[in-house]
């Protein structure tokens, strides 16, 4: 009999045993007939893999389910999930158009992170479920919510749900969950590569996941445009605070000229982490007129969640992000000051 990795963990929202909360989620799923499932905007591998696996799980239970995204997932993921699974919708649908017993949000808890589906998910009479591994945002209420920050990825929580519901782990589910867990752990290189991550990876590998082709597709299959973008980002590296902050930026004009999207930039920020001496790295992407998306990473022993939260964002201790409206010059001024203060506070805390 499998021992749940949640056995000794608590839900970060209520402090209750995580196994009890997950049991309530499972009971709600058994009792309901229809679901709409999504993750955060600009979905990464964990968001896509988790929603795909949950969608397949609900299908196996003969539930009516729609796995919705606001825009087509990044091209590199397109052959890795069932062709008919993700439904691209405009986000202009009303709550009636996306009517379901439950709306399920994965890999985020902040209503803003649902993007175009916020009004649907958070309609007053809509019931909703949330599974996440990021520190919870106290900005929304859910009928059932499980947040386990010790989980390497949200995909690990979906696998726990599959086990609890007694559903057989199919090859399609296993591949989706591998993508979720492997990408969020940096292919098992990041600090969240825990015993839990490796144990689940072993199960998924035994289920028939073809590891080398997946790695090649996700990490060794750049288009020419993506390769040029990576070169431009690395060539544009700059430092602040005596080298403590390493950053680079990418303009909207360059993205349009090369024909790349935000989704095509997944993983670029991790190349900046290799710069010797960096304590915080930032990748700044212009998303519109005077608007920017900032990805933050913390090499070594530092953390960046406090920086992201000061700027209205969130994430993990080692990987976080935020948005900014204004000029690039103002953004850099604010970011540099915030990083300086965070490093000083962290230094004081460790003394």
Secondary structure, DSSP 8 states (H G I E B T S, - for coil): ----TTTT-B-TTT-SBHHHHHHHHHHHHHH--EEEEEE-SS--HHHHHHHHHHHHHHHHTT-EEEEEESS---GGGGGGS-TTTEEE--S---TTTT--SEEEEES---GGGGGGGHHHHT-TT--EEEEE-S---TT---SEEEE-TTSSSHHHHHHHHHHHTT----HHHHHHHHHHHHHHTTTTTSTT--HHHHHHHHHHHHTT--HHHHHHHHHS---HHHHHHHHHHHHT-EEEGGGTEEEEEE-HHHHHHHT--GGGGTTHHHHHTTSTT-SEEEEEEEEETTEEEEEEE--TT---HHHHHHTT-EE-SSEEEEEEES-HHHHHHHHHHHHHHHHHHHHHHH-
